[in-house]
Amino acid sequence: MTRPYNSKQNREGTRIDAKDNGAYDSTEVDRADPRVFGLLKAAYTVKETIEVLSIGRTSLYAAIKRGDLKPVKFGKKTLFFAVDLAFFLRSLRGVTSQSKTPSWPPRK
């Protein structure tokens, strides 16, 4: 029996890109290993993600809207892959190291 679509196509017959498929090459995973950030599970729920990132629900959904985080639906449940959370945390580290810290106390 022949398969209705090959491994590089979805059911509609459109081509699947590796980035859209959630696939990461080994160099990307090594740079943002979830275990470095204490992420031991493969995926986290919204509530767990909020706790792990120490942010509020509104901030989480703002990050999703900006494209910083990508949620994955599993039935009715929304999940976040640990690798995506590690990339997000890694990007935050880069943003904070590049931003200028204000001098304290403020100069007049």
Backbone atoms as SQL, in Angstrom:
CREATE TABLE atoms (id INTEGER PRIMARY KEY, chain TEXT, resi INTEGER, resn TEXT, atom TEXT, x REAL, y REAL, z REAL);
INSERT INTO atoms VALUES
  (1, 'A', 1, 'MET', 'N', 0.829, -1.165, 0.000),
  (2, 'A', 1, 'MET', 'CA', 0.000, 0.000, 0.000),
  (3, 'A', 1, 'MET', 'C', 0.888, 1.248, 0.000),
  (4, 'A', 2, 'THR', 'N', 0.553, 2.208, -0.818),
  (5, 'A', 2, 'THR', 'CA', 1.353, 3.412, -0.907),
  (6, 'A', 2, 'THR', 'C', 0.875, 4.446, 0.103),
  (7, 'A', 3, 'ARG', 'N', 1.791, 5.259, 0.525),
  (8, 'A', 3, 'ARG', 'CA', 1.463, 6.309, 1.483),
  (9, 'A', 3, 'ARG', 'C', 0.848, 7.493, 0.749),
  (10, 'A', 4, 'PRO', 'N', -0.139, 8.150, 1.343),
  (11, 'A', 4, 'PRO', 'CA', -0.788, 9.272, 0.671),
  (12, 'A', 4, 'PRO', 'C', 0.098, 10.514, 0.583),
  (13, 'A', 5, 'TYR', 'N', 1.110, 10.621, 1.437),
  (14, 'A', 5, 'TYR', 'CA', 2.018, 11.762, 1.383),
  (15, 'A', 5, 'TYR', 'C', 3.369, 11.307, 1.899),
  (16, 'A', 6, 'ASN', 'N', 4.420, 11.938, 1.419),
  (17, 'A', 6, 'ASN', 'CA', 5.748, 11.522, 1.873),
  (18, 'A', 6, 'ASN', 'C', 6.125, 12.273, 3.144),
  (19, 'A', 7, 'SER', 'N', 7.296, 11.983, 3.694),
  (20, 'A', 7, 'SER', 'CA', 7.696, 12.528, 4.989),
  (21, 'A', 7, 'SER', 'C', 7.952, 14.030, 4.941),
  (22, 'A', 8, 'LYS', 'N', 8.117, 14.602, 3.762),
  (23, 'A', 8, 'LYS', 'CA', 8.377, 16.033, 3.665),
  (24, 'A', 8, 'LYS', 'C', 7.136, 16.813, 3.293),
  (25, 'A', 9, 'GLN', 'N', 5.988, 16.149, 3.318),
  (26, 'A', 9, 'GLN', 'CA', 4.737, 16.818, 3.007),
  (27, 'A', 9, 'GLN', 'C', 3.722, 16.514, 4.099),
  (28, 'A', 10, 'ASN', 'N', 2.846, 17.480, 4.343),
  (29, 'A', 10, 'ASN', 'CA', 1.762, 17.217, 5.276),
  (30, 'A', 10, 'ASN', 'C', 0.571, 16.656, 4.508),
  (31, 'A', 11, 'ARG', 'N', -0.537, 16.481, 5.161),
  (32, 'A', 11, 'ARG', 'CA', -1.693, 15.847, 4.526),
  (33, 'A', 11, 'ARG', 'C', -2.240, 16.640, 3.353),
  (34, 'A', 12, 'GLU', 'N', -2.080, 17.959, 3.386),
  (35, 'A', 12, 'GLU', 'CA', -2.576, 18.778, 2.289),
  (36, 'A', 12, 'GLU', 'C', -1.626, 18.757, 1.099),
  (37, 'A', 13, 'GLY', 'N', -0.463, 18.145, 1.263),
  (38, 'A', 13, 'GLY', 'CA', 0.499, 18.049, 0.184),
  (39, 'A', 13, 'GLY', 'C', 1.471, 19.211, 0.135),
  (40, 'A', 14, 'THR', 'N', 1.385, 20.123, 1.096),
  (41, 'A', 14, 'THR', 'CA', 2.328, 21.229, 1.111),
  (42, 'A', 14, 'THR', 'C', 3.600, 20.809, 1.812),
  (43, 'A', 15, 'ARG', 'N', 4.678, 21.401, 1.397),
  (44, 'A', 15, 'ARG', 'CA', 5.987, 21.030, 1.926),
  (45, 'A', 15, 'ARG', 'C', 6.140, 21.525, 3.356),
  (46, 'A', 16, 'ILE', 'N', 6.763, 20.719, 4.196),
  (47, 'A', 16, 'ILE', 'CA', 7.003, 21.063, 5.593),
  (48, 'A', 16, 'ILE', 'C', 8.441, 21.533, 5.722),
  (49, 'A', 17, 'ASP', 'N', 8.620, 22.688, 6.322),
  (50, 'A', 17, 'ASP', 'CA', 9.949, 23.210, 6.574),
  (51, 'A', 17, 'ASP', 'C', 10.441, 22.647, 7.897),
  (52, 'A', 18, 'ALA', 'N', 11.739, 22.421, 8.025),
  (53, 'A', 18, 'ALA', 'CA', 12.294, 21.831, 9.245),
  (54, 'A', 18, 'ALA', 'C', 12.024, 22.706, 10.464),
  (55, 'A', 19, 'LYS', 'N', 12.105, 24.023, 10.334),
  (56, 'A', 19, 'LYS', 'CA', 11.852, 24.908, 11.472),
  (57, 'A', 19, 'LYS', 'C', 10.389, 24.850, 11.893),
  (58, 'A', 20, 'ASP', 'N', 9.468, 24.749, 10.927),
  (59, 'A', 20, 'ASP', 'CA', 8.055, 24.668, 11.262),
  (60, 'A', 20, 'ASP', 'C', 7.699, 23.336, 11.901),
  (61, 'A', 21, 'ASN', 'N', 8.490, 22.324, 11.615),
  (62, 'A', 21, 'ASN', 'CA', 8.224, 20.994, 12.121),
  (63, 'A', 21, 'ASN', 'C', 8.672, 20.841, 13.573),
  (64, 'A', 22, 'GLY', 'N', 9.348, 21.855, 14.112),
  (65, 'A', 22, 'GLY', 'CA', 9.824, 21.772, 15.484),
  (66, 'A', 22, 'GLY', 'C', 11.155, 21.061, 15.598),
  (67, 'A', 23, 'ALA', 'N', 11.811, 20.784, 14.468),
  (68, 'A', 23, 'ALA', 'CA', 13.085, 20.079, 14.483),
  (69, 'A', 23, 'ALA', 'C', 14.216, 21.068, 14.728),
  (70, 'A', 24, 'TYR', 'N', 15.175, 20.666, 15.528),
  (71, 'A', 24, 'TYR', 'CA', 16.334, 21.491, 15.810),
  (72, 'A', 24, 'TYR', 'C', 17.567, 20.681, 15.465),
  (73, 'A', 25, 'ASP', 'N', 18.570, 21.344, 14.894),
  (74, 'A', 25, 'ASP', 'CA', 19.803, 20.599, 14.660),
  (75, 'A', 25, 'ASP', 'C', 20.589, 20.535, 15.963),
  (76, 'A', 26, 'SER', 'N', 21.576, 19.679, 16.028),
  (77, 'A', 26, 'SER', 'CA', 22.273, 19.412, 17.285),
  (78, 'A', 26, 'SER', 'C', 23.007, 20.632, 17.808),
  (79, 'A', 27, 'THR', 'N', 23.496, 21.509, 16.933),
  (80, 'A', 27, 'THR', 'CA', 24.206, 22.688, 17.416),
  (81, 'A', 27, 'THR', 'C', 23.261, 23.640, 18.129),
  (82, 'A', 28, 'GLU', 'N', 22.014, 23.776, 17.660),
  (83, 'A', 28, 'GLU', 'CA', 21.058, 24.639, 18.337),
  (84, 'A', 28, 'GLU', 'C', 20.702, 24.078, 19.702),
  (85, 'A', 29, 'VAL', 'N', 20.541, 22.781, 19.813),
  (86, 'A', 29, 'VAL', 'CA', 20.184, 22.164, 21.087),
  (87, 'A', 29, 'VAL', 'C', 21.331, 22.312, 22.079),
  (88, 'A', 30, 'ASP', 'N', 22.571, 22.151, 21.614),
  (89, 'A', 30, 'ASP', 'CA', 23.707, 22.285, 22.506),
  (90, 'A', 30, 'ASP', 'C', 23.822, 23.689, 23.079),
  (91, 'A', 31, 'ARG', 'N', 23.488, 24.705, 22.284),
  (92, 'A', 31, 'ARG', 'CA', 23.605, 26.080, 22.747),
  (93, 'A', 31, 'ARG', 'C', 22.538, 26.428, 23.766),
  (94, 'A', 32, 'ALA', 'N', 21.413, 25.771, 23.736),
  (95, 'A', 32, 'ALA', 'CA', 20.327, 26.075, 24.666),
  (96, 'A', 32, 'ALA', 'C', 19.806, 24.779, 25.270),
  (97, 'A', 33, 'ASP', 'N', 20.670, 24.062, 25.937),
  (98, 'A', 33, 'ASP', 'CA', 20.292, 22.804, 26.567),
  (99, 'A', 33, 'ASP', 'C', 19.335, 23.105, 27.724),
  (100, 'A', 34, 'PRO', 'N', 18.132, 22.548, 27.693),
  (101, 'A', 34, 'PRO', 'CA', 17.158, 22.833, 28.749),
  (102, 'A', 34, 'PRO', 'C', 17.644, 22.472, 30.148),
  (103, 'A', 35, 'ARG', 'N', 18.504, 21.476, 30.250),
  (104, 'A', 35, 'ARG', 'CA', 18.996, 21.059, 31.564),
  (105, 'A', 35, 'ARG', 'C', 19.842, 22.133, 32.229),
  (106, 'A', 36, 'VAL', 'N', 20.467, 23.002, 31.424),
  (107, 'A', 36, 'VAL', 'CA', 21.260, 24.099, 31.974),
  (108, 'A', 36, 'VAL', 'C', 20.377, 25.020, 32.806),
  (109, 'A', 37, 'PHE', 'N', 19.124, 25.162, 32.397),
  (110, 'A', 37, 'PHE', 'CA', 18.187, 26.029, 33.095),
  (111, 'A', 37, 'PHE', 'C', 17.333, 25.264, 34.104),
  (112, 'A', 38, 'GLY', 'N', 17.649, 23.997, 34.345),
  (113, 'A', 38, 'GLY', 'CA', 16.907, 23.206, 35.318),
  (114, 'A', 38, 'GLY', 'C', 15.600, 22.650, 34.771),
  (115, 'A', 39, 'LEU', 'N', 15.448, 22.619, 33.454),
  (116, 'A', 39, 'LEU', 'CA', 14.234, 22.090, 32.825),
  (117, 'A', 39, 'LEU', 'C', 14.426, 20.602, 32.579),
  (118, 'A', 40, 'LEU', 'N', 13.725, 19.783, 33.340),
  (119, 'A', 40, 'LEU', 'CA', 13.919, 18.345, 33.268),
  (120, 'A', 40, 'LEU', 'C', 12.846, 17.625, 32.464),
  (121, 'A', 41, 'LYS', 'N', 11.697, 18.270, 32.273),
  (122, 'A', 41, 'LYS', 'CA', 10.611, 17.653, 31.517),
  (123, 'A', 41, 'LYS', 'C', 10.742, 18.028, 30.047),
  (124, 'A', 42, 'ALA', 'N', 10.080, 17.292, 29.176),
  (125, 'A', 42, 'ALA', 'CA', 10.120, 17.585, 27.736),
  (126, 'A', 42, 'ALA', 'C', 9.235, 18.769, 27.388),
  (127, 'A', 43, 'ALA', 'N', 8.103, 18.917, 28.078),
  (128, 'A', 43, 'ALA', 'CA', 7.167, 19.996, 27.794),
  (129, 'A', 43, 'ALA', 'C', 6.508, 20.445, 29.094),
  (130, 'A', 44, 'TYR', 'N', 6.059, 21.700, 29.098),
  (131, 'A', 44, 'TYR', 'CA', 5.462, 22.296, 30.278),
  (132, 'A', 44, 'TYR', 'C', 4.111, 22.909, 29.934),
  (133, 'A', 45, 'THR', 'N', 3.180, 22.833, 30.873),
  (134, 'A', 45, 'THR', 'CA', 1.862, 23.454, 30.692),
  (135, 'A', 45, 'THR', 'C', 2.005, 24.961, 30.884),
  (136, 'A', 46, 'VAL', 'N', 0.926, 25.690, 30.633),
  (137, 'A', 46, 'VAL', 'CA', 0.944, 27.138, 30.822),
  (138, 'A', 46, 'VAL', 'C', 1.267, 27.472, 32.277),
  (139, 'A', 47, 'LYS', 'N', 0.611, 26.806, 33.202),
  (140, 'A', 47, 'LYS', 'CA', 0.841, 27.072, 34.627),
  (141, 'A', 47, 'LYS', 'C', 2.293, 26.785, 35.014),
  (142, 'A', 48, 'GLU', 'N', 2.831, 25.672, 34.552),
  (143, 'A', 48, 'GLU', 'CA', 4.220, 25.324, 34.858),
  (144, 'A', 48, 'GLU', 'C', 5.190, 26.314, 34.212),
  (145, 'A', 49, 'THR', 'N', 4.878, 26.756, 32.996),
  (146, 'A', 49, 'THR', 'CA', 5.737, 27.705, 32.294),
  (147, 'A', 49, 'THR', 'C', 5.793, 29.030, 33.038),
  (148, 'A', 50, 'ILE', 'N', 4.642, 29.465, 33.532),
  (149, 'A', 50, 'ILE', 'CA', 4.587, 30.702, 34.312),
  (150, 'A', 50, 'ILE', 'C', 5.459, 30.577, 35.558),
  (151, 'A', 51, 'GLU', 'N', 5.396, 29.425, 36.206),
  (152, 'A', 51, 'GLU', 'CA', 6.200, 29.206, 37.413),
  (153, 'A', 51, 'GLU', 'C', 7.686, 29.135, 37.084),
  (154, 'A', 52, 'VAL', 'N', 8.025, 28.425, 36.001),
  (155, 'A', 52, 'VAL', 'CA', 9.432, 28.271, 35.616),
  (156, 'A', 52, 'VAL', 'C', 10.044, 29.617, 35.235),
  (157, 'A', 53, 'LEU', 'N', 9.310, 30.411, 34.467),
  (158, 'A', 53, 'LEU', 'CA', 9.835, 31.690, 33.999),
  (159, 'A', 53, 'LEU', 'C', 9.667, 32.813, 35.010),
  (160, 'A', 54, 'SER', 'N', 8.879, 32.579, 36.058),
  (161, 'A', 54, 'SER', 'CA', 8.594, 33.593, 37.083),
  (162, 'A', 54, 'SER', 'C', 8.001, 34.853, 36.465),
  (163, 'A', 55, 'ILE', 'N', 7.032, 34.645, 35.584),
  (164, 'A', 55, 'ILE', 'CA', 6.327, 35.764, 34.959),
  (165, 'A', 55, 'ILE', 'C', 4.831, 35.533, 35.111),
  (166, 'A', 56, 'GLY', 'N', 4.059, 36.512, 34.796),
  (167, 'A', 56, 'GLY', 'CA', 2.616, 36.384, 34.864),
  (168, 'A', 56, 'GLY', 'C', 2.042, 35.857, 33.558),
  (169, 'A', 57, 'ARG', 'N', 0.781, 35.506, 33.607),
  (170, 'A', 57, 'ARG', 'CA', 0.083, 34.966, 32.434),
  (171, 'A', 57, 'ARG', 'C', 0.047, 35.988, 31.293),
  (172, 'A', 58, 'THR', 'N', -0.173, 37.263, 31.631),
  (173, 'A', 58, 'THR', 'CA', -0.226, 38.311, 30.615),
  (174, 'A', 58, 'THR', 'C', 1.124, 38.449, 29.911),
  (175, 'A', 59, 'SER', 'N', 2.207, 38.397, 30.663),
  (176, 'A', 59, 'SER', 'CA', 3.549, 38.480, 30.075),
  (177, 'A', 59, 'SER', 'C', 3.839, 37.269, 29.197),
  (178, 'A', 60, 'LEU', 'N', 3.361, 36.103, 29.616),
  (179, 'A', 60, 'LEU', 'CA', 3.551, 34.897, 28.813),
  (180, 'A', 60, 'LEU', 'C', 2.851, 35.033, 27.466),
  (181, 'A', 61, 'TYR', 'N', 1.595, 35.480, 27.494),
  (182, 'A', 61, 'TYR', 'CA', 0.858, 35.623, 26.242),
  (183, 'A', 61, 'TYR', 'C', 1.405, 36.763, 25.382),
  (184, 'A', 62, 'ALA', 'N', 2.003, 37.774, 26.001),
  (185, 'A', 62, 'ALA', 'CA', 2.660, 38.834, 25.238),
  (186, 'A', 62, 'ALA', 'C', 3.892, 38.275, 24.520),
  (187, 'A', 63, 'ALA', 'N', 4.635, 37.388, 25.184),
  (188, 'A', 63, 'ALA', 'CA', 5.803, 36.756, 24.554),
  (189, 'A', 63, 'ALA', 'C', 5.376, 35.875, 23.380),
  (190, 'A', 64, 'ILE', 'N', 4.241, 35.210, 23.523),
  (191, 'A', 64, 'ILE', 'CA', 3.710, 34.392, 22.429),
  (192, 'A', 64, 'ILE', 'C', 3.328, 35.288, 21.258),
  (193, 'A', 65, 'LYS', 'N', 2.668, 36.390, 21.551),
  (194, 'A', 65, 'LYS', 'CA', 2.224, 37.306, 20.492),
  (195, 'A', 65, 'LYS', 'C', 3.416, 37.908, 19.754),
  (196, 'A', 66, 'ARG', 'N', 4.507, 38.220, 20.475),
  (197, 'A', 66, 'ARG', 'CA', 5.719, 38.752, 19.851),
  (198, 'A', 66, 'ARG', 'C', 6.460, 37.690, 19.051),
  (199, 'A', 67, 'GLY', 'N', 6.146, 36.429, 19.288),
  (200, 'A', 67, 'GLY', 'CA', 6.841, 35.349, 18.602),
  (201, 'A', 67, 'GLY', 'C', 8.048, 34.826, 19.356),
  (202, 'A', 68, 'ASP', 'N', 8.220, 35.255, 20.594),
  (203, 'A', 68, 'ASP', 'CA', 9.350, 34.794, 21.404),
  (204, 'A', 68, 'ASP', 'C', 9.167, 33.352, 21.864),
  (205, 'A', 69, 'LEU', 'N', 7.937, 32.937, 22.085),
  (206, 'A', 69, 'LEU', 'CA', 7.617, 31.572, 22.496),
  (207, 'A', 69, 'LEU', 'C', 6.568, 31.004, 21.558),
  (208, 'A', 70, 'LYS', 'N', 6.658, 29.700, 21.326),
  (209, 'A', 70, 'LYS', 'CA', 5.700, 29.050, 20.444),
  (210, 'A', 70, 'LYS', 'C', 4.956, 27.969, 21.219),
  (211, 'A', 71, 'PRO', 'N', 3.664, 28.152, 21.436),
  (212, 'A', 71, 'PRO', 'CA', 2.887, 27.119, 22.127),
  (213, 'A', 71, 'PRO', 'C', 2.544, 25.975, 21.178),
  (214, 'A', 72, 'VAL', 'N', 2.329, 24.814, 21.754),
  (215, 'A', 72, 'VAL', 'CA', 1.936, 23.630, 20.999),
  (216, 'A', 72, 'VAL', 'C', 0.656, 23.104, 21.637),
  (217, 'A', 73, 'LYS', 'N', -0.336, 22.830, 20.829),
  (218, 'A', 73, 'LYS', 'CA', -1.599, 22.299, 21.341),
  (219, 'A', 73, 'LYS', 'C', -1.566, 20.774, 21.303),
  (220, 'A', 74, 'PHE', 'N', -1.980, 20.166, 22.402),
  (221, 'A', 74, 'PHE', 'CA', -2.155, 18.723, 22.484),
  (222, 'A', 74, 'PHE', 'C', -3.560, 18.510, 23.001),
  (223, 'A', 75, 'GLY', 'N', -4.481, 18.327, 22.070),
  (224, 'A', 75, 'GLY', 'CA', -5.887, 18.303, 22.433),
  (225, 'A', 75, 'GLY', 'C', -6.293, 19.696, 22.868),
  (226, 'A', 76, 'LYS', 'N', -6.817, 19.818, 24.070),
  (227, 'A', 76, 'LYS', 'CA', -7.186, 21.126, 24.601),
  (228, 'A', 76, 'LYS', 'C', -6.057, 21.766, 25.404),
  (229, 'A', 77, 'LYS', 'N', -5.016, 21.009, 25.684),
  (230, 'A', 77, 'LYS', 'CA', -3.932, 21.488, 26.536),
  (231, 'A', 77, 'LYS', 'C', -2.889, 22.235, 25.708),
  (232, 'A', 78, 'THR', 'N', -2.429, 23.348, 26.241),
  (233, 'A', 78, 'THR', 'CA', -1.360, 24.129, 25.625),
  (234, 'A', 78, 'THR', 'C', -0.057, 23.789, 26.316),
  (235, 'A', 79, 'LEU', 'N', 0.941, 23.429, 25.531),
  (236, 'A', 79, 'LEU', 'CA', 2.241, 23.039, 26.065),
  (237, 'A', 79, 'LEU', 'C', 3.340, 23.899, 25.462),
  (238, 'A', 80, 'PHE', 'N', 4.462, 23.959, 26.166),
  (239, 'A', 80, 'PHE', 'CA', 5.657, 24.630, 25.676),
  (240, 'A', 80, 'PHE', 'C', 6.810, 23.646, 25.800),
  (241, 'A', 81, 'PHE', 'N', 7.531, 23.420, 24.701),
  (242, 'A', 81, 'PHE', 'CA', 8.672, 22.512, 24.734),
  (243, 'A', 81, 'PHE', 'C', 9.788, 23.123, 25.573),
  (244, 'A', 82, 'ALA', 'N', 10.489, 22.269, 26.313),
  (245, 'A', 82, 'ALA', 'CA', 11.586, 22.729, 27.161),
  (246, 'A', 82, 'ALA', 'C', 12.678, 23.390, 26.329),
  (247, 'A', 83, 'VAL', 'N', 12.919, 22.892, 25.133),
  (248, 'A', 83, 'VAL', 'CA', 13.941, 23.471, 24.263),
  (249, 'A', 83, 'VAL', 'C', 13.556, 24.908, 23.900),
  (250, 'A', 84, 'ASP', 'N', 12.268, 25.143, 23.615),
  (251, 'A', 84, 'ASP', 'CA', 11.810, 26.494, 23.305),
  (252, 'A', 84, 'ASP', 'C', 11.956, 27.417, 24.513),
  (253, 'A', 85, 'LEU', 'N', 11.674, 26.908, 25.703),
  (254, 'A', 85, 'LEU', 'CA', 11.848, 27.711, 26.913),
  (255, 'A', 85, 'LEU', 'C', 13.322, 28.042, 27.137),
  (256, 'A', 86, 'ALA', 'N', 14.197, 27.079, 26.852),
  (257, 'A', 86, 'ALA', 'CA', 15.637, 27.320, 26.994),
  (258, 'A', 86, 'ALA', 'C', 16.107, 28.386, 26.010),
  (259, 'A', 87, 'PHE', 'N', 15.621, 28.330, 24.752),
  (260, 'A', 87, 'PHE', 'CA', 15.969, 29.365, 23.778),
  (261, 'A', 87, 'PHE', 'C', 15.469, 30.729, 24.248),
  (262, 'A', 88, 'PHE', 'N', 14.271, 30.762, 24.797),
  (263, 'A', 88, 'PHE', 'CA', 13.693, 32.011, 25.293),
  (264, 'A', 88, 'PHE', 'C', 14.546, 32.573, 26.431),
  (265, 'A', 89, 'LEU', 'N', 14.900, 31.731, 27.386),
  (266, 'A', 89, 'LEU', 'CA', 15.732, 32.177, 28.500),
  (267, 'A', 89, 'LEU', 'C', 17.107, 32.623, 28.021),
  (268, 'A', 90, 'ARG', 'N', 17.648, 31.896, 27.055),
  (269, 'A', 90, 'ARG', 'CA', 18.955, 32.257, 26.492),
  (270, 'A', 90, 'ARG', 'C', 18.888, 33.630, 25.815),
  (271, 'A', 91, 'SER', 'N', 17.791, 33.884, 25.099),
  (272, 'A', 91, 'SER', 'CA', 17.649, 35.175, 24.425),
  (273, 'A', 91, 'SER', 'C', 17.487, 36.300, 25.436),
  (274, 'A', 92, 'LEU', 'N', 16.827, 36.025, 26.551),
  (275, 'A', 92, 'LEU', 'CA', 16.702, 37.043, 27.600),
  (276, 'A', 92, 'LEU', 'C', 18.061, 37.386, 28.187),
  (277, 'A', 93, 'ARG', 'N', 18.893, 36.391, 28.336),
  (278, 'A', 93, 'ARG', 'CA', 20.238, 36.623, 28.858),
  (279, 'A', 93, 'ARG', 'C', 21.009, 37.545, 27.920),
  (280, 'A', 94, 'GLY', 'N', 20.858, 37.350, 26.624),
  (281, 'A', 94, 'GLY', 'CA', 21.537, 38.194, 25.649),
  (282, 'A', 94, 'GLY', 'C', 21.018, 39.617, 25.660),
  (283, 'A', 95, 'VAL', 'N', 19.718, 39.780, 25.860),
  (284, 'A', 95, 'VAL', 'CA', 19.119, 41.113, 25.889),
  (285, 'A', 95, 'VAL', 'C', 19.584, 41.880, 27.116),
  (286, 'A', 96, 'THR', 'N', 19.635, 41.221, 28.255),
  (287, 'A', 96, 'THR', 'CA', 20.015, 41.919, 29.485),
  (288, 'A', 96, 'THR', 'C', 21.496, 42.261, 29.491),
  (289, 'A', 97, 'SER', 'N', 22.334, 41.444, 28.867),
  (290, 'A', 97, 'SER', 'CA', 23.763, 41.745, 28.855),
  (291, 'A', 97, 'SER', 'C', 24.080, 42.872, 27.885),
  (292, 'A', 98, 'GLN', 'N', 23.232, 43.085, 26.870),
  (293, 'A', 98, 'GLN', 'CA', 23.473, 44.141, 25.901),
  (294, 'A', 98, 'GLN', 'C', 22.868, 45.464, 26.321),
  (295, 'A', 99, 'SER', 'N', 21.870, 45.429, 27.190),
  (296, 'A', 99, 'SER', 'CA', 21.217, 46.676, 27.590),
  (297, 'A', 99, 'SER', 'C', 22.096, 47.428, 28.575),
  (298, 'A', 100, 'LYS', 'N', 21.978, 48.729, 28.520),
  (299, 'A', 100, 'LYS', 'CA', 22.753, 49.548, 29.443),
  (300, 'A', 100, 'LYS', 'C', 22.042, 49.598, 30.778),
  (301, 'A', 101, 'THR', 'N', 22.800, 49.436, 31.830),
  (302, 'A', 101, 'THR', 'CA', 22.212, 49.509, 33.156),
  (303, 'A', 101, 'THR', 'C', 22.262, 50.956, 33.617),
  (304, 'A', 102, 'PRO', 'N', 21.176, 51.462, 34.138),
  (305, 'A', 102, 'PRO', 'CA', 21.177, 52.856, 34.595),
  (306, 'A', 102, 'PRO', 'C', 22.056, 53.007, 35.829),
  (307, 'A', 103, 'SER', 'N', 22.744, 54.123, 35.894),
  (308, 'A', 103, 'SER', 'CA', 23.577, 54.371, 37.081),
  (309, 'A', 103, 'SER', 'C', 22.682, 54.751, 38.252),
  (310, 'A', 104, 'TRP', 'N', 23.059, 54.327, 39.415),
  (311, 'A', 104, 'TRP', 'CA', 22.278, 54.631, 40.594),
  (312, 'A', 104, 'TRP', 'C', 23.158, 55.264, 41.611),
  (313, 'A', 105, 'PRO', 'N', 22.828, 56.272, 42.228),
  (314, 'A', 105, 'PRO', 'CA', 21.602, 57.052, 42.107),
  (315, 'A', 105, 'PRO', 'C', 21.634, 57.872, 40.807),
  (316, 'A', 106, 'PRO', 'N', 20.440, 58.256, 40.337),
  (317, 'A', 106, 'PRO', 'CA', 20.392, 59.028, 39.091),
  (318, 'A', 106, 'PRO', 'C', 21.147, 60.338, 39.210),
  (319, 'A', 107, 'ARG', 'N', 21.853, 60.662, 38.138),
  (320, 'A', 107, 'ARG', 'CA', 22.613, 61.918, 38.140),
  (321, 'A', 107, 'ARG', 'C', 21.718, 63.056, 37.696),
  (322, 'A', 108, 'LYS', 'N', 21.960, 64.205, 38.268),
  (323, 'A', 108, 'LYS', 'CA', 21.133, 65.378, 37.936),
  (324, 'A', 108, 'LYS', 'C', 21.840, 66.274, 36.976);
